[in-house]
Amino acid sequence: MSGHDASLHRAARPVRRQPHAVVIGSGFGGLAAAIRLGARGYRVTVLERLEQSGGRARVHRQDGFTFDAGPTIVTAPHLFAELWALCGRDMAADVDLRPIDPFYRIRFHDGSTIDCSGDPARMRAEVDRLAPGDGPGYERFLAHAEAMFRVGFEKLGDVPFDRAADMARVLPELVRLGGWRSVHALVSSYVKDERLRIALGFHPLFIGGNPFTATAVLVLVSALERRWGVHFAMGGTGRLVAGLVGLIERQGGRIRHGAEVDRILVENGRACGVRLAGGETVPADIVVSNADAAATYRQLLPAAARRRWTDRKVGRMRQSMSLFVWYFGTDRTYPEVPHHTILLGPRYRELLAEIFGARALPADFSLYLHRPTATDPSLAPSGCDAFYVLAPVANLDAPIDWTRAAEPYRRAIAAELERTVLPGLGAALVTSRVTTPLDFAADFLAEKGAAFGPEPVLTQCAWFRPHNRSEDVDGLYLVGAGTHPGAGLPGVLSSARILDRVVPHADALVR
């Protein structure tokens, strides 16, 4: 064959089609899914209904202050680093993660405190100071939490639960470790001081669970913290979002903002694309939803396409609590306040019962105070501090009119902060904004304004949760807080990791 003929032969070869994946939503689960799909040969389009990426991890900027809207605690940095590695890059080139020490300070209503850290000797000293006599029980609890971590996170965290048999296979081990108990009950079997019980068992609140009802599997969170530490991204969590967006774009993927998905299109029982609110159709070989799981099934899929996740079944899911978040800046600094502070109110069990029981707004509260300028002063103007404080509150099942309740509630929180850890707050306040359960419902289509998706009780975990591979529609996959393994950064990143097991490689779709 002559050189001319060879060139004509090459030119005549058909162009190989690259399968197209559409990802609905750009929270951490959606961004991680897009990167993993891009690394496996897909052409990826991410559709985000808001005007910036990040979902709950979006960023608010006002009056010279930068506020991370959502998650601020990074406890498994290797899950992020793995995404950079899939793209042949080093995460450190794009994101500066700094360890936080202490992880957080817990301040009890009586004024006593405990600083939680990853240093075994310091933690034991803190336990002995707060609760003399509970040290040996504390050590036994750590061993139990580590065993739960090895099963619940290392063995099961990135494993799909497609069949009831998958759940039956792991139940004996979880039962042996007491997974049927609540977190608080398990902790209480090891230590006696109620303050220490709270300190060791509050972690379910980070992912939408009530320590008195959440499965004891979640004690693995404390082991996870000790294993890898607690970190913060310099520049704010938004730097992680920007870094992931950059990876997607380098892969050739596309992110479209202001692109609201109105419907997942289904033909012959298989997802074949999506329709946007404006009428545009975006064809796809597979669809991955990072939208709220309840919204995915009830709002984005026609009822005729659903056999398992009917409206009735979706409506019966117990949703997590919601959050009231106040972002504010001061024209002075509070150097004595650490990066993370948990301030407990006069009631604990009773308060949580009211919140998770979706009753009226309680007069008291427990708070999580985030002061990122303790680590990164660039997030506020010189000589200023940036904060957010969040209070767990009932979801929208509760009869609370947030259009009227928000400002009085904010003032009550401000008064409590000024009384306890931020003296002079009222005079120092220079910028302010709030988020209520109404915003979670409006901005993220969160069922009942829940902040974390389905509540993590045993009957809503693993196989009982909406599956990563849809049971109803072929070619549809779910990532994010509403699917397995659940909420929190490690959970949503692991949900995207599961795609490697359940989504076919792009090559398989073009053979």
TAFEN-V316926 format. One record per residue. N is the residue number from 0. PHI is phi in whole degrees, -180 to 180 (999 if undefined). OMEGA is omega in whole degrees, 0 to 359 (* if undefined). Layout:
# TAFEN-V316926
n=N phi=PHI omega=OMEGA
n=N phi=PHI omega=OMEGA
This chain:
# TAFEN-V316926
n=0 phi=999 omega=180
n=1 phi=-72 omega=178
n=2 phi=-60 omega=179
n=3 phi=-66 omega=180
n=4 phi=-64 omega=180
n=5 phi=-64 omega=180
n=6 phi=-66 omega=177
n=7 phi=-67 omega=180
n=8 phi=-64 omega=179
n=9 phi=-65 omega=182
n=10 phi=-66 omega=183
n=11 phi=-83 omega=180
n=12 phi=-62 omega=179
n=13 phi=-68 omega=177
n=14 phi=-74 omega=183
n=15 phi=-71 omega=181
n=16 phi=-74 omega=178
n=17 phi=-99 omega=181
n=18 phi=-56 omega=186
n=19 phi=-108 omega=175
n=20 phi=-113 omega=174
n=21 phi=-104 omega=177
n=22 phi=-111 omega=180
n=23 phi=-94 omega=178
n=24 phi=99 omega=184
n=25 phi=-122 omega=166
n=26 phi=-68 omega=182
n=27 phi=-60 omega=178
n=28 phi=-64 omega=180
n=29 phi=-68 omega=179
n=30 phi=-65 omega=179
n=31 phi=-64 omega=178
n=32 phi=-62 omega=181
n=33 phi=-60 omega=180
n=34 phi=-65 omega=181
n=35 phi=-66 omega=178
n=36 phi=-69 omega=177
n=37 phi=-62 omega=179
n=38 phi=-69 omega=182
n=39 phi=-104 omega=169
n=40 phi=100 omega=180
n=41 phi=-85 omega=163
n=42 phi=-85 omega=191
n=43 phi=-119 omega=170
n=44 phi=-123 omega=177
n=45 phi=-102 omega=181
n=46 phi=-110 omega=184
n=47 phi=-121 omega=184
n=48 phi=-73 omega=178
n=49 phi=-87 omega=185
n=50 phi=-93 omega=173
n=51 phi=-146 omega=180
n=52 phi=-81 omega=174
n=53 phi=121 omega=183
n=54 phi=59 omega=179
n=55 phi=-64 omega=179
n=56 phi=-95 omega=176
n=57 phi=-68 omega=185
n=58 phi=-123 omega=172
n=59 phi=-105 omega=176
n=60 phi=-124 omega=177
n=61 phi=-158 omega=175
n=62 phi=54 omega=178
n=63 phi=85 omega=179
n=64 phi=-102 omega=175
n=65 phi=-117 omega=181
n=66 phi=-120 omega=168
n=67 phi=-68 omega=185
n=68 phi=-75 omega=188
n=69 phi=-131 omega=189
n=70 phi=-62 omega=181
n=71 phi=-130 omega=183
n=72 phi=-106 omega=178
n=73 phi=-102 omega=186
n=74 phi=-113 omega=178
n=75 phi=-137 omega=187
n=76 phi=-60 omega=180
n=77 phi=-65 omega=178
n=78 phi=-68 omega=173
n=79 phi=-73 omega=182
n=80 phi=-57 omega=179
n=81 phi=-62 omega=179
n=82 phi=-67 omega=176
n=83 phi=-64 omega=181
n=84 phi=-62 omega=178
n=85 phi=-61 omega=180
n=86 phi=-101 omega=178
n=87 phi=73 omega=182
n=88 phi=-127 omega=177
n=89 phi=-100 omega=182
n=90 phi=-56 omega=183
n=91 phi=-61 omega=178
n=92 phi=-73 omega=184
n=93 phi=-115 omega=186
n=94 phi=-135 omega=178
n=95 phi=-103 omega=179
n=96 phi=-92 omega=181
n=97 phi=-116 omega=175
n=98 phi=-69 omega=180
n=99 phi=-105 omega=179
n=100 phi=-142 omega=0
n=101 phi=-72 omega=176
n=102 phi=-57 omega=178
n=103 phi=-166 omega=174
n=104 phi=-107 omega=175
n=105 phi=-103 omega=179
n=106 phi=-112 omega=180
n=107 phi=-82 omega=186
n=108 phi=-64 omega=179
n=109 phi=-81 omega=178
n=110 phi=93 omega=177
n=111 phi=-71 omega=184
n=112 phi=-138 omega=169
n=113 phi=-143 omega=177
n=114 phi=-96 omega=183
n=115 phi=-95 omega=182
n=116 phi=-144 omega=178
n=117 phi=-94 omega=180
n=118 phi=-86 omega=185
n=119 phi=-58 omega=182
n=120 phi=-67 omega=180
n=121 phi=-66 omega=179
n=122 phi=-65 omega=179
n=123 phi=-64 omega=178
n=124 phi=-65 omega=178
n=125 phi=-65 omega=179
n=126 phi=-63 omega=181
n=127 phi=-65 omega=179
n=128 phi=-70 omega=183
n=129 phi=-76 omega=188
n=130 phi=-136 omega=179
n=131 phi=-55 omega=181
n=132 phi=98 omega=181
n=133 phi=-94 omega=183
n=134 phi=-57 omega=179
n=135 phi=-60 omega=177
n=136 phi=-65 omega=176
n=137 phi=-60 omega=180
n=138 phi=-64 omega=178
n=139 phi=-67 omega=176
n=140 phi=-61 omega=179
n=141 phi=-58 omega=179
n=142 phi=-64 omega=179
n=143 phi=-67 omega=179
n=144 phi=-62 omega=179
n=145 phi=-65 omega=177
n=146 phi=-64 omega=178
n=147 phi=-65 omega=178
n=148 phi=-62 omega=182
n=149 phi=-63 omega=179
n=150 phi=-84 omega=189
n=151 phi=-73 omega=183
n=152 phi=-107 omega=185
n=153 phi=-69 omega=184
n=154 phi=-92 omega=189
n=155 phi=-119 omega=188
n=156 phi=-63 omega=180
n=157 phi=-120 omega=179
n=158 phi=-107 omega=179
n=159 phi=-71 omega=175
n=160 phi=-113 omega=183
n=161 phi=-84 omega=187
n=162 phi=-127 omega=177
n=163 phi=-60 omega=179
n=164 phi=-63 omega=178
n=165 phi=-64 omega=179
n=166 phi=-71 omega=181
n=167 phi=-62 omega=182
n=168 phi=-66 omega=185
n=169 phi=-100 omega=184
n=170 phi=-57 omega=181
n=171 phi=-57 omega=180
n=172 phi=-69 omega=179
n=173 phi=-67 omega=177
n=174 phi=-65 omega=179
n=175 phi=-60 omega=181
n=176 phi=-88 omega=177
n=177 phi=83 omega=181
n=178 phi=-62 omega=178
n=179 phi=-76 omega=179
n=180 phi=-84 omega=173
n=181 phi=-83 omega=177
n=182 phi=-58 omega=183
n=183 phi=-64 omega=180
n=184 phi=-66 omega=179
n=185 phi=-65 omega=179
n=186 phi=-59 omega=183
n=187 phi=-65 omega=178
n=188 phi=-74 omega=181
n=189 phi=-112 omega=183
n=190 phi=-129 omega=186
n=191 phi=-105 omega=183
n=192 phi=-66 omega=185
n=193 phi=-64 omega=178
n=194 phi=-65 omega=179
n=195 phi=-68 omega=176
n=196 phi=-58 omega=178
n=197 phi=-66 omega=183
n=198 phi=-62 omega=181
n=199 phi=-86 omega=188
n=200 phi=-123 omega=184
n=201 phi=-81 omega=190
n=202 phi=-54 omega=177
n=203 phi=-55 omega=179
n=204 phi=-64 omega=177
n=205 phi=-66 omega=183
n=206 phi=-127 omega=171
n=207 phi=90 omega=183
n=208 phi=-110 omega=175
n=209 phi=-92 omega=181
n=210 phi=-54 omega=181
n=211 phi=-87 omega=178
n=212 phi=-131 omega=182
n=213 phi=-66 omega=180
n=214 phi=-59 omega=181
n=215 phi=-64 omega=174
n=216 phi=-54 omega=185
n=217 phi=-73 omega=172
n=218 phi=-65 omega=177
n=219 phi=-61 omega=181
n=220 phi=-62 omega=180
n=221 phi=-67 omega=176
n=222 phi=-69 omega=178
n=223 phi=-61 omega=178
n=224 phi=-61 omega=181
n=225 phi=-67 omega=183
n=226 phi=-69 omega=188
n=227 phi=-120 omega=179
n=228 phi=83 omega=176
n=229 phi=-116 omega=186
n=230 phi=-127 omega=176
n=231 phi=-138 omega=179
n=232 phi=-86 omega=177
n=233 phi=-60 omega=188
n=234 phi=91 omega=179
n=235 phi=99 omega=180
n=236 phi=-60 omega=176
n=237 phi=-58 omega=176
n=238 phi=-67 omega=176
n=239 phi=-65 omega=177
n=240 phi=-59 omega=181
n=241 phi=-61 omega=179
n=242 phi=-64 omega=179
n=243 phi=-67 omega=176
n=244 phi=-59 omega=178
n=245 phi=-61 omega=178
n=246 phi=-63 omega=180
n=247 phi=-61 omega=181
n=248 phi=-67 omega=177
n=249 phi=-67 omega=176
n=250 phi=-73 omega=185
n=251 phi=96 omega=177
n=252 phi=-76 omega=184
n=253 phi=-131 omega=175
n=254 phi=-118 omega=179
n=255 phi=-111 omega=177
n=256 phi=-93 omega=182
n=257 phi=67 omega=182
n=258 phi=-112 omega=183
n=259 phi=-88 omega=178
n=260 phi=-80 omega=181
n=261 phi=-98 omega=184
n=262 phi=-159 omega=168
n=263 phi=-87 omega=184
n=264 phi=-85 omega=183
n=265 phi=-129 omega=174
n=266 phi=-129 omega=179
n=267 phi=53 omega=176
n=268 phi=79 omega=183
n=269 phi=-126 omega=176
n=270 phi=-66 omega=182
n=271 phi=-127 omega=179
n=272 phi=149 omega=179
n=273 phi=-140 omega=173
n=274 phi=-114 omega=180
n=275 phi=-85 omega=183
n=276 phi=-59 omega=180
n=277 phi=-83 omega=178
n=278 phi=107 omega=181
n=279 phi=-66 omega=176
n=280 phi=-106 omega=178
n=281 phi=-118 omega=180
n=282 phi=-68 omega=180
n=283 phi=-156 omega=173
n=284 phi=-83 omega=173
n=285 phi=-139 omega=177
n=286 phi=-126 omega=176
n=287 phi=-117 omega=180
n=288 phi=-104 omega=170
n=289 phi=-102 omega=175
n=290 phi=-73 omega=174
n=291 phi=-51 omega=185
n=292 phi=-60 omega=179
n=293 phi=-64 omega=179
n=294 phi=-68 omega=179
n=295 phi=-57 omega=183
n=296 phi=-81 omega=189
n=297 phi=-86 omega=184
n=298 phi=-105 omega=187
n=299 phi=-99 omega=181
n=300 phi=-113 omega=176
n=301 phi=-67 omega=182
n=302 phi=-58 omega=182
n=303 phi=-66 omega=182
n=304 phi=-89 omega=187
n=305 phi=-117 omega=175
n=306 phi=-107 omega=182
n=307 phi=-87 omega=186
n=308 phi=-92 omega=176
n=309 phi=-73 omega=177
n=310 phi=-56 omega=182
n=311 phi=-65 omega=181
n=312 phi=-67 omega=178
n=313 phi=-61 omega=182
n=314 phi=-66 omega=181
n=315 phi=-85 omega=178
n=316 phi=-64 omega=175
n=317 phi=-80 omega=180
n=318 phi=-88 omega=179
n=319 phi=-68 omega=173
n=320 phi=-71 omega=175
n=321 phi=-111 omega=182
n=322 phi=-139 omega=165
n=323 phi=-109 omega=184
n=324 phi=-123 omega=176
n=325 phi=-116 omega=176
n=326 phi=-99 omega=182
n=327 phi=-153 omega=177
n=328 phi=-128 omega=181
n=329 phi=-122 omega=179
n=330 phi=-92 omega=173
n=331 phi=-141 omega=179
n=332 phi=-109 omega=178
n=333 phi=-125 omega=187
n=334 phi=-62 omega=181
n=335 phi=-81 omega=180
n=336 phi=-93 omega=181
n=337 phi=-73 omega=183
n=338 phi=-59 omega=181
n=339 phi=-124 omega=176
n=340 phi=-132 omega=174
n=341 phi=-111 omega=182
n=342 phi=-110 omega=183
n=343 phi=-93 omega=180
n=344 phi=-84 omega=184
n=345 phi=-71 omega=179
n=346 phi=-122 omega=178
n=347 phi=-126 omega=180
n=348 phi=-57 omega=184
n=349 phi=-66 omega=179
n=350 phi=-63 omega=181
n=351 phi=-65 omega=178
n=352 phi=-62 omega=178
n=353 phi=-70 omega=181
n=354 phi=-66 omega=183
n=355 phi=-77 omega=174
n=356 phi=-85 omega=177
n=357 phi=55 omega=177
n=358 phi=-95 omega=180
n=359 phi=-66 omega=182
n=360 phi=-67 omega=180
n=361 phi=-67 omega=178
n=362 phi=-78 omega=179
n=363 phi=-106 omega=183
n=364 phi=-162 omega=166
n=365 phi=-114 omega=192
n=366 phi=-131 omega=169
n=367 phi=-115 omega=183
n=368 phi=-108 omega=181
n=369 phi=-110 omega=177
n=370 phi=-120 omega=185
n=371 phi=-65 omega=180
n=372 phi=-70 omega=171
n=373 phi=-64 omega=180
n=374 phi=-106 omega=184
n=375 phi=-132 omega=182
n=376 phi=-63 omega=182
n=377 phi=-68 omega=182
n=378 phi=-80 omega=177
n=379 phi=-143 omega=174
n=380 phi=-59 omega=181
n=381 phi=-55 omega=179
n=382 phi=79 omega=183
n=383 phi=-119 omega=175
n=384 phi=-125 omega=173
n=385 phi=-106 omega=180
n=386 phi=-141 omega=149
n=387 phi=-136 omega=176
n=388 phi=-127 omega=178
n=389 phi=-123 omega=176
n=390 phi=-122 omega=171
n=391 phi=-63 omega=178
n=392 phi=-137 omega=179
n=393 phi=-66 omega=173
n=394 phi=-75 omega=189
n=395 phi=-75 omega=168
n=396 phi=-67 omega=181
n=397 phi=-76 omega=180
n=398 phi=-81 omega=181
n=399 phi=-117 omega=176
n=400 phi=-91 omega=185
n=401 phi=-68 omega=177
n=402 phi=-66 omega=178
n=403 phi=-106 omega=187
n=404 phi=-83 omega=190
n=405 phi=-60 omega=185
n=406 phi=-69 omega=174
n=407 phi=-59 omega=179
n=408 phi=-67 omega=177
n=409 phi=-61 omega=180
n=410 phi=-65 omega=179
n=411 phi=-66 omega=177
n=412 phi=-65 omega=179
n=413 phi=-59 omega=180
n=414 phi=-64 omega=179
n=415 phi=-68 omega=177
n=416 phi=-64 omega=180
n=417 phi=-67 omega=180
n=418 phi=-70 omega=189
n=419 phi=-106 omega=191
n=420 phi=-120 omega=181
n=421 phi=-126 omega=179
n=422 phi=-60 omega=180
n=423 phi=76 omega=184
n=424 phi=-58 omega=184
n=425 phi=-56 omega=181
n=426 phi=-75 omega=185
n=427 phi=-90 omega=187
n=428 phi=-68 omega=181
n=429 phi=-127 omega=177
n=430 phi=-153 omega=189
n=431 phi=-161 omega=170
n=432 phi=-159 omega=182
n=433 phi=-130 omega=172
n=434 phi=-127 omega=180
n=435 phi=-122 omega=176
n=436 phi=-55 omega=177
n=437 phi=-62 omega=179
n=438 phi=-71 omega=177
n=439 phi=-61 omega=180
n=440 phi=-70 omega=185
n=441 phi=-76 omega=186
n=442 phi=-83 omega=186
n=443 phi=-118 omega=182
n=444 phi=53 omega=182
n=445 phi=-71 omega=179
n=446 phi=-56 omega=179
n=447 phi=60 omega=181
n=448 phi=67 omega=179
n=449 phi=-66 omega=184
n=450 phi=-87 omega=189
n=451 phi=-133 omega=181
n=452 phi=77 omega=181
n=453 phi=-60 omega=181
n=454 phi=-64 omega=184
n=455 phi=-82 omega=169
n=456 phi=-94 omega=187
n=457 phi=-57 omega=182
n=458 phi=-79 omega=174
n=459 phi=-131 omega=178
n=460 phi=-117 omega=174
n=461 phi=54 omega=185
n=462 phi=-62 omega=182
n=463 phi=-76 omega=179
n=464 phi=-85 omega=170
n=465 phi=-53 omega=188
n=466 phi=-76 omega=177
n=467 phi=-66 omega=172
n=468 phi=-102 omega=186
n=469 phi=-54 omega=176
n=470 phi=-76 omega=187
n=471 phi=-100 omega=189
n=472 phi=-130 omega=175
n=473 phi=-65 omega=178
n=474 phi=77 omega=176
n=475 phi=-113 omega=183
n=476 phi=-131 omega=182
n=477 phi=-120 omega=172
n=478 phi=-134 omega=178
n=479 phi=108 omega=188
n=480 phi=-67 omega=187
n=481 phi=-83 omega=181
n=482 phi=-116 omega=178
n=483 phi=-75 omega=5
n=484 phi=-91 omega=177
n=485 phi=137 omega=187
n=486 phi=-80 omega=183
n=487 phi=93 omega=183
n=488 phi=-58 omega=178
n=489 phi=-59 omega=181
n=490 phi=-66 omega=184
n=491 phi=-71 omega=176
n=492 phi=-68 omega=177
n=493 phi=-68 omega=178
n=494 phi=-63 omega=176
n=495 phi=-71 omega=178
n=496 phi=-62 omega=180
n=497 phi=-62 omega=180
n=498 phi=-57 omega=179
n=499 phi=-60 omega=181
n=500 phi=-93 omega=189
n=501 phi=-113 omega=179
n=502 phi=-96 omega=178
n=503 phi=-65 omega=175
n=504 phi=-63 omega=182
n=505 phi=-54 omega=181
n=506 phi=-59 omega=182
n=507 phi=-67 omega=183
n=508 phi=-91 omega=183
n=509 phi=-120 omega=178
n=510 phi=-72 omega=*
